[in-house]
Amino acid sequence: MNTSDARARVRDCLLAVNPALDLDALADDTPLLASRVITSFDVVALLLHLEQASGRPLSRSQLVAGSFRDVATIARVFLQDGDGS
């Protein structure tokens, strides 16, 4: 999946986890956990949505704290082509 599509898909996943989220106010580099866009509990639900979006199981190497920093990082780690998984 290309960068633009991957980032759009991450935004869809975030909206599924947090329906009240204002996507227009969310930049690709907004720190998601630090700014409380999502909570640590939301990460579990986000993982399920990302796995569905990618169409493949997530690997353990992807599941590190830094993987959930922002939209751009999540897209690169979980959805973009050539992610190394």
PDB file of N, CA, C and O in Angstrom:
ATOM      1  N   MET A   1       0.860  -1.168   0.000  1.00  0.00           N
ATOM      2  CA  MET A   1       0.000   0.000   0.000  1.00  0.00           C
ATOM      3  C   MET A   1       0.908   1.233   0.000  1.00  0.00           C
ATOM      4  O   MET A   1       1.915   1.263   0.707  1.00  0.00           O
ATOM      5  N   ASN A   2       0.556   2.236  -0.781  1.00  0.00           N
ATOM      6  CA  ASN A   2       1.390   3.440  -0.836  1.00  0.00           C
ATOM      7  C   ASN A   2       1.179   4.303   0.411  1.00  0.00           C
ATOM      8  O   ASN A   2       0.255   4.075   1.193  1.00  0.00           O
ATOM      9  N   THR A   3       2.045   5.288   0.576  1.00  0.00           N
ATOM     10  CA  THR A   3       2.050   6.129   1.778  1.00  0.00           C
ATOM     11  C   THR A   3       0.715   6.815   2.023  1.00  0.00           C
ATOM     12  O   THR A   3       0.201   6.784   3.141  1.00  0.00           O
ATOM     13  N   SER A   4       0.155   7.425   1.010  1.00  0.00           N
ATOM     14  CA  SER A   4      -1.096   8.157   1.156  1.00  0.00           C
ATOM     15  C   SER A   4      -2.248   7.230   1.553  1.00  0.00           C
ATOM     16  O   SER A   4      -3.025   7.541   2.456  1.00  0.00           O
ATOM     17  N   ASP A   5      -2.346   6.094   0.871  1.00  0.00           N
ATOM     18  CA  ASP A   5      -3.399   5.125   1.195  1.00  0.00           C
ATOM     19  C   ASP A   5      -3.224   4.561   2.598  1.00  0.00           C
ATOM     20  O   ASP A   5      -4.199   4.383   3.328  1.00  0.00           O
ATOM     21  N   ALA A   6      -1.979   4.281   2.971  1.00  0.00           N
ATOM     22  CA  ALA A   6      -1.703   3.732   4.301  1.00  0.00           C
ATOM     23  C   ALA A   6      -2.103   4.721   5.389  1.00  0.00           C
ATOM     24  O   ALA A   6      -2.712   4.336   6.387  1.00  0.00           O
ATOM     25  N   ARG A   7      -1.767   5.976   5.203  1.00  0.00           N
ATOM     26  CA  ARG A   7      -2.131   6.985   6.203  1.00  0.00           C
ATOM     27  C   ARG A   7      -3.638   7.177   6.285  1.00  0.00           C
ATOM     28  O   ARG A   7      -4.176   7.362   7.376  1.00  0.00           O
ATOM     29  N   ALA A   8      -4.323   7.136   5.155  1.00  0.00           N
ATOM     30  CA  ALA A   8      -5.790   7.227   5.164  1.00  0.00           C
ATOM     31  C   ALA A   8      -6.397   6.027   5.886  1.00  0.00           C
ATOM     32  O   ALA A   8      -7.366   6.172   6.631  1.00  0.00           O
ATOM     33  N   ARG A   9      -5.835   4.858   5.668  1.00  0.00           N
ATOM     34  CA  ARG A   9      -6.340   3.650   6.325  1.00  0.00           C
ATOM     35  C   ARG A   9      -6.116   3.715   7.833  1.00  0.00           C
ATOM     36  O   ARG A   9      -6.975   3.285   8.603  1.00  0.00           O
ATOM     37  N   VAL A  10      -4.968   4.249   8.265  1.00  0.00           N
ATOM     38  CA  VAL A  10      -4.709   4.421   9.700  1.00  0.00           C
ATOM     39  C   VAL A  10      -5.742   5.363  10.300  1.00  0.00           C
ATOM     40  O   VAL A  10      -6.247   5.112  11.395  1.00  0.00           O
ATOM     41  N   ARG A  11      -6.058   6.436   9.602  1.00  0.00           N
ATOM     42  CA  ARG A  11      -7.067   7.378  10.087  1.00  0.00           C
ATOM     43  C   ARG A  11      -8.431   6.690  10.229  1.00  0.00           C
ATOM     44  O   ARG A  11      -9.160   6.943  11.188  1.00  0.00           O
ATOM     45  N   ASP A  12      -8.768   5.826   9.276  1.00  0.00           N
ATOM     46  CA  ASP A  12     -10.014   5.056   9.370  1.00  0.00           C
ATOM     47  C   ASP A  12     -10.003   4.159  10.603  1.00  0.00           C
ATOM     48  O   ASP A  12     -11.005   4.051  11.310  1.00  0.00           O
ATOM     49  N   CYS A  13      -8.870   3.521  10.855  1.00  0.00           N
ATOM     50  CA  CYS A  13      -8.745   2.643  12.021  1.00  0.00           C
ATOM     51  C   CYS A  13      -8.866   3.441  13.312  1.00  0.00           C
ATOM     52  O   CYS A  13      -9.528   3.004  14.253  1.00  0.00           O
ATOM     53  N   LEU A  14      -8.233   4.605  13.360  1.00  0.00           N
ATOM     54  CA  LEU A  14      -8.327   5.450  14.554  1.00  0.00           C
ATOM     55  C   LEU A  14      -9.758   5.905  14.794  1.00  0.00           C
ATOM     56  O   LEU A  14     -10.214   5.956  15.936  1.00  0.00           O
ATOM     57  N   LEU A  15     -10.461   6.234  13.729  1.00  0.00           N
ATOM     58  CA  LEU A  15     -11.855   6.647  13.854  1.00  0.00           C
ATOM     59  C   LEU A  15     -12.730   5.490  14.341  1.00  0.00           C
ATOM     60  O   LEU A  15     -13.682   5.706  15.091  1.00  0.00           O
ATOM     61  N   ALA A  16     -12.417   4.282  13.924  1.00  0.00           N
ATOM     62  CA  ALA A  16     -13.161   3.115  14.404  1.00  0.00           C
ATOM     63  C   ALA A  16     -12.944   2.908  15.907  1.00  0.00           C
ATOM     64  O   ALA A  16     -13.851   2.481  16.620  1.00  0.00           O
ATOM     65  N   VAL A  17     -11.746   3.213  16.372  1.00  0.00           N
ATOM     66  CA  VAL A  17     -11.416   3.066  17.792  1.00  0.00           C
ATOM     67  C   VAL A  17     -11.991   4.221  18.610  1.00  0.00           C
ATOM     68  O   VAL A  17     -12.447   4.025  19.736  1.00  0.00           O
ATOM     69  N   ASN A  18     -11.966   5.422  18.039  1.00  0.00           N
ATOM     70  CA  ASN A  18     -12.434   6.621  18.730  1.00  0.00           C
ATOM     71  C   ASN A  18     -13.350   7.417  17.797  1.00  0.00           C
ATOM     72  O   ASN A  18     -12.889   8.335  17.120  1.00  0.00           O
ATOM     73  N   PRO A  19     -14.648   7.073  17.755  1.00  0.00           N
ATOM     74  CA  PRO A  19     -15.583   7.727  16.828  1.00  0.00           C
ATOM     75  C   PRO A  19     -15.725   9.237  17.023  1.00  0.00           C
ATOM     76  O   PRO A  19     -16.179   9.926  16.110  1.00  0.00           O
ATOM     77  N   ALA A  20     -15.356   9.759  18.170  1.00  0.00           N
ATOM     78  CA  ALA A  20     -15.459  11.198  18.427  1.00  0.00           C
ATOM     79  C   ALA A  20     -14.240  11.965  17.927  1.00  0.00           C
ATOM     80  O   ALA A  20     -14.184  13.188  18.054  1.00  0.00           O
ATOM     81  N   LEU A  21     -13.279  11.271  17.369  1.00  0.00           N
ATOM     82  CA  LEU A  21     -12.036  11.885  16.915  1.00  0.00           C
ATOM     83  C   LEU A  21     -12.279  12.851  15.759  1.00  0.00           C
ATOM     84  O   LEU A  21     -12.994  12.532  14.808  1.00  0.00           O
ATOM     85  N   ASP A  22     -11.680  14.027  15.853  1.00  0.00           N
ATOM     86  CA  ASP A  22     -11.752  15.028  14.788  1.00  0.00           C
ATOM     87  C   ASP A  22     -10.554  14.815  13.867  1.00  0.00           C
ATOM     88  O   ASP A  22      -9.456  15.294  14.153  1.00  0.00           O
ATOM     89  N   LEU A  23     -10.762  14.102  12.768  1.00  0.00           N
ATOM     90  CA  LEU A  23      -9.671  13.779  11.853  1.00  0.00           C
ATOM     91  C   LEU A  23      -9.077  15.011  11.194  1.00  0.00           C
ATOM     92  O   LEU A  23      -7.896  15.013  10.848  1.00  0.00           O
ATOM     93  N   ASP A  24      -9.866  16.051  11.014  1.00  0.00           N
ATOM     94  CA  ASP A  24      -9.363  17.279  10.400  1.00  0.00           C
ATOM     95  C   ASP A  24      -8.325  17.963  11.285  1.00  0.00           C
ATOM     96  O   ASP A  24      -7.457  18.679  10.784  1.00  0.00           O
ATOM     97  N   ALA A  25      -8.408  17.751  12.579  1.00  0.00           N
ATOM     98  CA  ALA A  25      -7.479  18.376  13.516  1.00  0.00           C
ATOM     99  C   ALA A  25      -6.270  17.486  13.810  1.00  0.00           C
ATOM    100  O   ALA A  25      -5.399  17.868  14.592  1.00  0.00           O
ATOM    101  N   LEU A  26      -6.209  16.317  13.197  1.00  0.00           N
ATOM    102  CA  LEU A  26      -5.146  15.350  13.469  1.00  0.00           C
ATOM    103  C   LEU A  26      -4.098  15.379  12.360  1.00  0.00           C
ATOM    104  O   LEU A  26      -4.370  14.980  11.228  1.00  0.00           O
ATOM    105  N   ALA A  27      -2.913  15.847  12.691  1.00  0.00           N
ATOM    106  CA  ALA A  27      -1.808  15.855  11.732  1.00  0.00           C
ATOM    107  C   ALA A  27      -1.139  14.480  11.723  1.00  0.00           C
ATOM    108  O   ALA A  27      -1.272  13.712  12.676  1.00  0.00           O
ATOM    109  N   ASP A  28      -0.431  14.180  10.659  1.00  0.00           N
ATOM    110  CA  ASP A  28       0.245  12.891  10.554  1.00  0.00           C
ATOM    111  C   ASP A  28       1.322  12.703  11.610  1.00  0.00           C
ATOM    112  O   ASP A  28       1.703  11.571  11.910  1.00  0.00           O
ATOM    113  N   ASP A  29       1.820  13.803  12.181  1.00  0.00           N
ATOM    114  CA  ASP A  29       2.870  13.703  13.192  1.00  0.00           C
ATOM    115  C   ASP A  29       2.394  14.027  14.607  1.00  0.00           C
ATOM    116  O   ASP A  29       3.214  14.206  15.507  1.00  0.00           O
ATOM    117  N   THR A  30       1.083  14.105  14.814  1.00  0.00           N
ATOM    118  CA  THR A  30       0.545  14.320  16.158  1.00  0.00           C
ATOM    119  C   THR A  30       0.845  13.102  17.015  1.00  0.00           C
ATOM    120  O   THR A  30       0.483  11.987  16.639  1.00  0.00           O
ATOM    121  N   PRO A  31       1.501  13.286  18.161  1.00  0.00           N
ATOM    122  CA  PRO A  31       1.779  12.145  19.039  1.00  0.00           C
ATOM    123  C   PRO A  31       0.468  11.608  19.642  1.00  0.00           C
ATOM    124  O   PRO A  31      -0.171  12.277  20.453  1.00  0.00           O
ATOM    125  N   LEU A  32       0.090  10.422  19.242  1.00  0.00           N
ATOM    126  CA  LEU A  32      -1.237   9.898  19.572  1.00  0.00           C
ATOM    127  C   LEU A  32      -1.431   9.586  21.047  1.00  0.00           C
ATOM    128  O   LEU A  32      -2.463   9.939  21.618  1.00  0.00           O
ATOM    129  N   LEU A  33      -0.474   8.939  21.668  1.00  0.00           N
ATOM    130  CA  LEU A  33      -0.622   8.591  23.076  1.00  0.00           C
ATOM    131  C   LEU A  33      -0.343   9.803  23.971  1.00  0.00           C
ATOM    132  O   LEU A  33      -1.079  10.049  24.927  1.00  0.00           O
ATOM    133  N   ALA A  34       0.700  10.547  23.668  1.00  0.00           N
ATOM    134  CA  ALA A  34       1.063  11.701  24.495  1.00  0.00           C
ATOM    135  C   ALA A  34      -0.019  12.784  24.490  1.00  0.00           C
ATOM    136  O   ALA A  34      -0.219  13.468  25.494  1.00  0.00           O
ATOM    137  N   SER A  35      -0.707  12.937  23.373  1.00  0.00           N
ATOM    138  CA  SER A  35      -1.761  13.945  23.302  1.00  0.00           C
ATOM    139  C   SER A  35      -3.141  13.360  23.606  1.00  0.00           C
ATOM    140  O   SER A  35      -4.157  14.044  23.477  1.00  0.00           O
ATOM    141  N   ARG A  36      -3.167  12.104  24.005  1.00  0.00           N
ATOM    142  CA  ARG A  36      -4.406  11.410  24.420  1.00  0.00           C
ATOM    143  C   ARG A  36      -5.432  11.279  23.293  1.00  0.00           C
ATOM    144  O   ARG A  36      -6.635  11.234  23.548  1.00  0.00           O
ATOM    145  N   VAL A  37      -4.956  11.218  22.048  1.00  0.00           N
ATOM    146  CA  VAL A  37      -5.858  10.919  20.931  1.00  0.00           C
ATOM    147  C   VAL A  37      -6.386   9.506  21.119  1.00  0.00           C
ATOM    148  O   VAL A  37      -7.563   9.229  20.886  1.00  0.00           O
ATOM    149  N   ILE A  38      -5.497   8.620  21.544  1.00  0.00           N
ATOM    150  CA  ILE A  38      -5.873   7.264  21.937  1.00  0.00           C
ATOM    151  C   ILE A  38      -5.206   6.967  23.278  1.00  0.00           C
ATOM    152  O   ILE A  38      -4.214   7.596  23.646  1.00  0.00           O
ATOM    153  N   THR A  39      -5.760   6.010  23.989  1.00  0.00           N
ATOM    154  CA  THR A  39      -5.185   5.568  25.257  1.00  0.00           C
ATOM    155  C   THR A  39      -4.476   4.242  25.040  1.00  0.00           C
ATOM    156  O   THR A  39      -4.595   3.630  23.978  1.00  0.00           O
ATOM    157  N   SER A  40      -3.746   3.807  26.037  1.00  0.00           N
ATOM    158  CA  SER A  40      -3.075   2.517  25.933  1.00  0.00           C
ATOM    159  C   SER A  40      -4.090   1.391  25.754  1.00  0.00           C
ATOM    160  O   SER A  40      -3.787   0.386  25.112  1.00  0.00           O
ATOM    161  N   PHE A  41      -5.277   1.546  26.307  1.00  0.00           N
ATOM    162  CA  PHE A  41      -6.323   0.537  26.122  1.00  0.00           C
ATOM    163  C   PHE A  41      -6.812   0.518  24.675  1.00  0.00           C
ATOM    164  O   PHE A  41      -7.163  -0.539  24.150  1.00  0.00           O
ATOM    165  N   ASP A  42      -6.836   1.676  24.035  1.00  0.00           N
ATOM    166  CA  ASP A  42      -7.264   1.766  22.637  1.00  0.00           C
ATOM    167  C   ASP A  42      -6.298   1.067  21.690  1.00  0.00           C
ATOM    168  O   ASP A  42      -6.694   0.638  20.607  1.00  0.00           O
ATOM    169  N   VAL A  43      -5.043   0.949  22.085  1.00  0.00           N
ATOM    170  CA  VAL A  43      -4.033   0.328  21.220  1.00  0.00           C
ATOM    171  C   VAL A  43      -4.435  -1.104  20.871  1.00  0.00           C
ATOM    172  O   VAL A  43      -4.208  -1.544  19.744  1.00  0.00           O
ATOM    173  N   VAL A  44      -5.017  -1.825  21.799  1.00  0.00           N
ATOM    174  CA  VAL A  44      -5.434  -3.207  21.545  1.00  0.00           C
ATOM    175  C   VAL A  44      -6.489  -3.240  20.435  1.00  0.00           C
ATOM    176  O   VAL A  44      -6.384  -4.039  19.505  1.00  0.00           O
ATOM    177  N   ALA A  45      -7.484  -2.393  20.527  1.00  0.00           N
ATOM    178  CA  ALA A  45      -8.513  -2.331  19.484  1.00  0.00           C
ATOM    179  C   ALA A  45      -7.899  -1.865  18.164  1.00  0.00           C
ATOM    180  O   ALA A  45      -8.253  -2.369  17.099  1.00  0.00           O
ATOM    181  N   LEU A  46      -6.987  -0.912  18.237  1.00  0.00           N
ATOM    182  CA  LEU A  46      -6.318  -0.427  17.029  1.00  0.00           C
ATOM    183  C   LEU A  46      -5.552  -1.551  16.345  1.00  0.00           C
ATOM    184  O   LEU A  46      -5.548  -1.638  15.117  1.00  0.00           O
ATOM    185  N   LEU A  47      -4.912  -2.401  17.115  1.00  0.00           N
ATOM    186  CA  LEU A  47      -4.195  -3.550  16.544  1.00  0.00           C
ATOM    187  C   LEU A  47      -5.121  -4.435  15.720  1.00  0.00           C
ATOM    188  O   LEU A  47      -4.756  -4.873  14.630  1.00  0.00           O
ATOM    189  N   LEU A  48      -6.288  -4.692  16.224  1.00  0.00           N
ATOM    190  CA  LEU A  48      -7.258  -5.520  15.494  1.00  0.00           C
ATOM    191  C   LEU A  48      -7.660  -4.871  14.179  1.00  0.00           C
ATOM    192  O   LEU A  48      -7.747  -5.542  13.151  1.00  0.00           O
ATOM    193  N   HIS A  49      -7.901  -3.580  14.211  1.00  0.00           N
ATOM    194  CA  HIS A  49      -8.269  -2.852  12.988  1.00  0.00           C
ATOM    195  C   HIS A  49      -7.110  -2.818  11.994  1.00  0.00           C
ATOM    196  O   HIS A  49      -7.324  -2.954  10.790  1.00  0.00           O
ATOM    197  N   LEU A  50      -5.893  -2.639  12.487  1.00  0.00           N
ATOM    198  CA  LEU A  50      -4.727  -2.622  11.603  1.00  0.00           C
ATOM    199  C   LEU A  50      -4.497  -3.980  10.957  1.00  0.00           C
ATOM    200  O   LEU A  50      -4.128  -4.060   9.785  1.00  0.00           O
ATOM    201  N   GLU A  51      -4.711  -5.034  11.710  1.00  0.00           N
ATOM    202  CA  GLU A  51      -4.560  -6.370  11.157  1.00  0.00           C
ATOM    203  C   GLU A  51      -5.585  -6.608  10.050  1.00  0.00           C
ATOM    204  O   GLU A  51      -5.254  -7.183   9.013  1.00  0.00           O
ATOM    205  N   GLN A  52      -6.806  -6.176  10.260  1.00  0.00           N
ATOM    206  CA  GLN A  52      -7.830  -6.291   9.220  1.00  0.00           C
ATOM    207  C   GLN A  52      -7.472  -5.434   8.015  1.00  0.00           C
ATOM    208  O   GLN A  52      -7.648  -5.867   6.876  1.00  0.00           O
ATOM    209  N   ALA A  53      -6.977  -4.238   8.248  1.00  0.00           N
ATOM    210  CA  ALA A  53      -6.627  -3.334   7.152  1.00  0.00           C
ATOM    211  C   ALA A  53      -5.466  -3.863   6.328  1.00  0.00           C
ATOM    212  O   ALA A  53      -5.433  -3.685   5.110  1.00  0.00           O
ATOM    213  N   SER A  54      -4.515  -4.511   6.983  1.00  0.00           N
ATOM    214  CA  SER A  54      -3.344  -5.026   6.268  1.00  0.00           C
ATOM    215  C   SER A  54      -3.649  -6.349   5.578  1.00  0.00           C
ATOM    216  O   SER A  54      -3.001  -6.708   4.595  1.00  0.00           O
ATOM    217  N   GLY A  55      -4.634  -7.069   6.097  1.00  0.00           N
ATOM    218  CA  GLY A  55      -4.975  -8.362   5.516  1.00  0.00           C
ATOM    219  C   GLY A  55      -3.995  -9.467   5.860  1.00  0.00           C
ATOM    220  O   GLY A  55      -3.982 -10.522   5.225  1.00  0.00           O
ATOM    221  N   ARG A  56      -3.171  -9.217   6.873  1.00  0.00           N
ATOM    222  CA  ARG A  56      -2.202 -10.231   7.300  1.00  0.00           C
ATOM    223  C   ARG A  56      -1.967 -10.097   8.803  1.00  0.00           C
ATOM    224  O   ARG A  56      -2.210  -9.039   9.383  1.00  0.00           O
ATOM    225  N   PRO A  57      -1.497 -11.164   9.424  1.00  0.00           N
ATOM    226  CA  PRO A  57      -1.213 -11.073  10.858  1.00  0.00           C
ATOM    227  C   PRO A  57      -0.077 -10.090  11.130  1.00  0.00           C
ATOM    228  O   PRO A  57       0.836  -9.940  10.318  1.00  0.00           O
ATOM    229  N   LEU A  58      -0.143  -9.434  12.262  1.00  0.00           N
ATOM    230  CA  LEU A  58       0.933  -8.536  12.669  1.00  0.00           C
ATOM    231  C   LEU A  58       2.067  -9.370  13.255  1.00  0.00           C
ATOM    232  O   LEU A  58       1.832 -10.422  13.849  1.00  0.00           O
ATOM    233  N   SER A  59       3.280  -8.899  13.085  1.00  0.00           N
ATOM    234  CA  SER A  59       4.423  -9.639  13.621  1.00  0.00           C
ATOM    235  C   SER A  59       4.863  -9.043  14.950  1.00  0.00           C
ATOM    236  O   SER A  59       4.601  -7.875  15.239  1.00  0.00           O
ATOM    237  N   ARG A  60       5.528  -9.850  15.745  1.00  0.00           N
ATOM    238  CA  ARG A  60       6.015  -9.379  17.046  1.00  0.00           C
ATOM    239  C   ARG A  60       6.969  -8.208  16.898  1.00  0.00           C
ATOM    240  O   ARG A  60       6.984  -7.309  17.739  1.00  0.00           O
ATOM    241  N   SER A  61       7.760  -8.207  15.843  1.00  0.00           N
ATOM    242  CA  SER A  61       8.730  -7.125  15.651  1.00  0.00           C
ATOM    243  C   SER A  61       8.051  -5.777  15.444  1.00  0.00           C
ATOM    244  O   SER A  61       8.667  -4.734  15.666  1.00  0.00           O
ATOM    245  N   GLN A  62       6.802  -5.786  15.025  1.00  0.00           N
ATOM    246  CA  GLN A  62       6.055  -4.541  14.835  1.00  0.00           C
ATOM    247  C   GLN A  62       5.508  -3.999  16.147  1.00  0.00           C
ATOM    248  O   GLN A  62       5.208  -2.810  16.249  1.00  0.00           O
ATOM    249  N   LEU A  63       5.377  -4.843  17.132  1.00  0.00           N
ATOM    250  CA  LEU A  63       4.686  -4.483  18.371  1.00  0.00           C
ATOM    251  C   LEU A  63       5.637  -3.913  19.416  1.00  0.00           C
ATOM    252  O   LEU A  63       5.904  -4.536  20.444  1.00  0.00           O
ATOM    253  N   VAL A  64       6.130  -2.742  19.135  1.00  0.00           N
ATOM    254  CA  VAL A  64       6.964  -2.012  20.082  1.00  0.00           C
ATOM    255  C   VAL A  64       6.331  -0.649  20.321  1.00  0.00           C
ATOM    256  O   VAL A  64       5.585  -0.146  19.481  1.00  0.00           O
ATOM    257  N   ALA A  65       6.632  -0.059  21.464  1.00  0.00           N
ATOM    258  CA  ALA A  65       5.977   1.200  21.847  1.00  0.00           C
ATOM    259  C   ALA A  65       6.090   2.280  20.774  1.00  0.00           C
ATOM    260  O   ALA A  65       5.107   2.974  20.512  1.00  0.00           O
ATOM    261  N   GLY A  66       7.223   2.443  20.162  1.00  0.00           N
ATOM    262  CA  GLY A  66       7.423   3.481  19.175  1.00  0.00           C
ATOM    263  C   GLY A  66       6.588   3.315  17.919  1.00  0.00           C
ATOM    264  O   GLY A  66       6.437   4.261  17.146  1.00  0.00           O
ATOM    265  N   SER A  67       6.044   2.128  17.707  1.00  0.00           N
ATOM    266  CA  SER A  67       5.243   1.859  16.508  1.00  0.00           C
ATOM    267  C   SER A  67       3.918   2.609  16.492  1.00  0.00           C
ATOM    268  O   SER A  67       3.270   2.702  15.450  1.00  0.00           O
ATOM    269  N   PHE A  68       3.514   3.141  17.630  1.00  0.00           N
ATOM    270  CA  PHE A  68       2.210   3.796  17.753  1.00  0.00           C
ATOM    271  C   PHE A  68       2.338   5.297  18.003  1.00  0.00           C
ATOM    272  O   PHE A  68       1.403   5.924  18.502  1.00  0.00           O
ATOM    273  N   ARG A  69       3.482   5.872  17.661  1.00  0.00           N
ATOM    274  CA  ARG A  69       3.756   7.277  17.950  1.00  0.00           C
ATOM    275  C   ARG A  69       2.794   8.227  17.266  1.00  0.00           C
ATOM    276  O   ARG A  69       2.258   9.132  17.905  1.00  0.00           O
ATOM    277  N   ASP A  70       2.567   8.032  15.967  1.00  0.00           N
ATOM    278  CA  ASP A  70       1.720   8.938  15.206  1.00  0.00           C
ATOM    279  C   ASP A  70       1.190   8.226  13.959  1.00  0.00           C
ATOM    280  O   ASP A  70       1.550   7.080  13.690  1.00  0.00           O
ATOM    281  N   VAL A  71       0.343   8.907  13.211  1.00  0.00           N
ATOM    282  CA  VAL A  71      -0.274   8.314  12.017  1.00  0.00           C
ATOM    283  C   VAL A  71       0.794   7.861  11.021  1.00  0.00           C
ATOM    284  O   VAL A  71       0.717   6.757  10.481  1.00  0.00           O
ATOM    285  N   ALA A  72       1.782   8.708  10.784  1.00  0.00           N
ATOM    286  CA  ALA A  72       2.821   8.378   9.808  1.00  0.00           C
ATOM    287  C   ALA A  72       3.594   7.136  10.206  1.00  0.00           C
ATOM    288  O   ALA A  72       3.881   6.288   9.361  1.00  0.00           O
ATOM    289  N   THR A  73       3.933   7.016  11.476  1.00  0.00           N
ATOM    290  CA  THR A  73       4.684   5.852  11.954  1.00  0.00           C
ATOM    291  C   THR A  73       3.850   4.588  11.869  1.00  0.00           C
ATOM    292  O   THR A  73       4.342   3.550  11.424  1.00  0.00           O
ATOM    293  N   ILE A  74       2.606   4.658  12.285  1.00  0.00           N
ATOM    294  CA  ILE A  74       1.731   3.482  12.214  1.00  0.00           C
ATOM    295  C   ILE A  74       1.583   3.031  10.768  1.00  0.00           C
ATOM    296  O   ILE A  74       1.652   1.836  10.482  1.00  0.00           O
ATOM    297  N   ALA A  75       1.381   3.966   9.863  1.00  0.00           N
ATOM    298  CA  ALA A  75       1.239   3.620   8.445  1.00  0.00           C
ATOM    299  C   ALA A  75       2.493   2.930   7.931  1.00  0.00           C
ATOM    300  O   ALA A  75       2.406   1.912   7.244  1.00  0.00           O
ATOM    301  N   ARG A  76       3.662   3.478   8.260  1.00  0.00           N
ATOM    302  CA  ARG A  76       4.928   2.908   7.788  1.00  0.00           C
ATOM    303  C   ARG A  76       5.163   1.510   8.371  1.00  0.00           C
ATOM    304  O   ARG A  76       5.550   0.593   7.648  1.00  0.00           O
ATOM    305  N   VAL A  77       4.931   1.351   9.662  1.00  0.00           N
ATOM    306  CA  VAL A  77       5.227   0.086  10.339  1.00  0.00           C
ATOM    307  C   VAL A  77       4.242  -1.020   9.958  1.00  0.00           C
ATOM    308  O   VAL A  77       4.647  -2.166   9.764  1.00  0.00           O
ATOM    309  N   PHE A  78       2.968  -0.691   9.849  1.00  0.00           N
ATOM    310  CA  PHE A  78       1.949  -1.729   9.699  1.00  0.00           C
ATOM    311  C   PHE A  78       1.356  -1.878   8.307  1.00  0.00           C
ATOM    312  O   PHE A  78       0.904  -2.970   7.961  1.00  0.00           O
ATOM    313  N   LEU A  79       1.338  -0.831   7.495  1.00  0.00           N
ATOM    314  CA  LEU A  79       0.566  -0.902   6.264  1.00  0.00           C
ATOM    315  C   LEU A  79       1.308  -0.657   4.961  1.00  0.00           C
ATOM    316  O   LEU A  79       0.908  -1.186   3.924  1.00  0.00           O
ATOM    317  N   GLN A  80       2.375   0.128   4.984  1.00  0.00           N
ATOM    318  CA  GLN A  80       3.042   0.464   3.742  1.00  0.00           C
ATOM    319  C   GLN A  80       3.780  -0.717   3.138  1.00  0.00           C
ATOM    320  O   GLN A  80       4.249  -1.605   3.850  1.00  0.00           O
ATOM    321  N   ASP A  81       3.875  -0.713   1.817  1.00  0.00           N
ATOM    322  CA  ASP A  81       4.653  -1.726   1.132  1.00  0.00           C
ATOM    323  C   ASP A  81       6.096  -1.664   1.606  1.00  0.00           C
ATOM    324  O   ASP A  81       6.634  -0.592   1.879  1.00  0.00           O
ATOM    325  N   GLY A  82       6.710  -2.841   1.697  1.00  0.00           N
ATOM    326  CA  GLY A  82       8.106  -2.887   2.112  1.00  0.00           C
ATOM    327  C   GLY A  82       8.306  -2.625   3.585  1.00  0.00           C
ATOM    328  O   GLY A  82       9.345  -2.106   3.993  1.00  0.00           O
ATOM    329  N   ASP A  83       7.295  -2.990   4.406  1.00  0.00           N
ATOM    330  CA  ASP A  83       7.396  -2.719   5.843  1.00  0.00           C
ATOM    331  C   ASP A  83       8.268  -3.713   6.588  1.00  0.00           C
ATOM    332  O   ASP A  83       8.517  -3.559   7.784  1.00  0.00           O
ATOM    333  N   GLY A  84       8.735  -4.736   5.875  1.00  0.00           N
ATOM    334  CA  GLY A  84       9.644  -5.675   6.495  1.00  0.00           C
ATOM    335  C   GLY A  84       8.976  -6.774   7.290  1.00  0.00           C
ATOM    336  O   GLY A  84       9.664  -7.566   7.934  1.00  0.00           O
ATOM    337  N   SER A  85       7.661  -6.847   7.265  1.00  0.00           N
ATOM    338  CA  SER A  85       7.011  -7.922   8.023  1.00  0.00           C
ATOM    339  C   SER A  85       6.828  -9.166   7.193  1.00  0.00           C
ATOM    340  O   SER A  85       6.297 -10.163   7.683  1.00  0.00           O
TER     341      SER A  85
END
